[in-house]
């Protein structure tokens, strides 16, 4: 005995998932605040208006960074916090 056919079940699930995703993204999703986005060295140097050499020098002097698979990233909020402490 078949209460609901496979096509109807598939459509019902697809509609439910679509509705949940729309609600999720309408509510802002699960994205981190802009300050928590990881920035590459290039992105941070452009954002701060300094050269890559200057940024590397700051890293040697204690600027917080993350190393992921031979790449360097920065949390913008941490960088801004350190810069505010230094002034």
C-alpha positions, 0 to 999 in steps of 0.5 A: 500500500502506497500512501504517498508516491515517490515523486510527491515525497521528493517534491515535499522534501525539496520544498521543505529544504528550500523554505528552510534555506530561504529562512536561514539566509533571510535571517542573515545565515551563519556568516561571521561578522565582517571583522571576523573574516580571515584576510590574506596578507594581500587583503590586509595590506590593501585594507591598511594601506601598507606594503607587504614588507611592512606587514611582514615586519609587523608580524615579526614584531608580534602582529597576530596571524594564523598559518594554514597550509603555508598561507598566512591569514589575519583576523581583522578584529585581532589586528584592529585591537592590537593597533588600538592598543599600540596608540 
